[in-house]
Amino acid sequence: MKLSKRLQAIADFVSETDRVIDIGCDHANLDIYLCELYKDIKIIASDIHEGALEQARTNIEKHNLTKRIETRLGDGLTIVNPSEFDTIIISGMGFHNIKKILSNAPKMINYPKIIIQSNTDVVKLRTFVTKLGYKISREELVLDNEIIYTIIEFTKGEEKYNYSQNYFGPRILENKNELFYEYYSKKLLKYENLLLQLPGYEIFSIMHHKHLIKIIRKELTKVKKEDK
């Protein structure tokens, strides 16, 4: 099974001993890949859309993996028992859908690891999930079809993050690379242009954008210095 760069990055966060539920599994490509990679892994592939789940079933049957990948139709974690898995994967959704799924989940304390790729509001995602009793153990930026995605692994535990750590990601700040520089250089240009367009009475927005510009410039300068 050949994966996109985004899904491959998510797969790299999964261990052989993980018991996985893949929420919003789409065509189950990730789940099939993981079963081909790890001979003992078992996965629950779920989706709220019957059409997507039917396609997933077809793909799973094609690869003779029906005994190792169980499909379930339903909304998030409401269709499973916490004892059935220890690793949650949620990818390809926006922050508000992810927040809804985790907010409606019974007994969040029972889920040791959550791997998330959100299409929107990654900063809000970090804040929300850490408040549920998780810390950020791993993060990665990945470029796929000219879009830079953020993959985050949360594990049970407590760790305090300052504004910059929450904005950039504490683990990403520890391993800044060329993709980091590219991603935040574009964001810096965007915020600088927005600042020029903001009317004078938008005092809060002006202050907010100035602060973002300041911290992004600071981290980009560090990257330049480290490269020398």
Summary of the structure (lengths in Angstrom):
residues: 228
radius of gyration: 19.3
end to end distance: 40.1
largest distance: 62.7
contacts: 691
relative contact order: 0.10
helix: 50%
strand: 22%
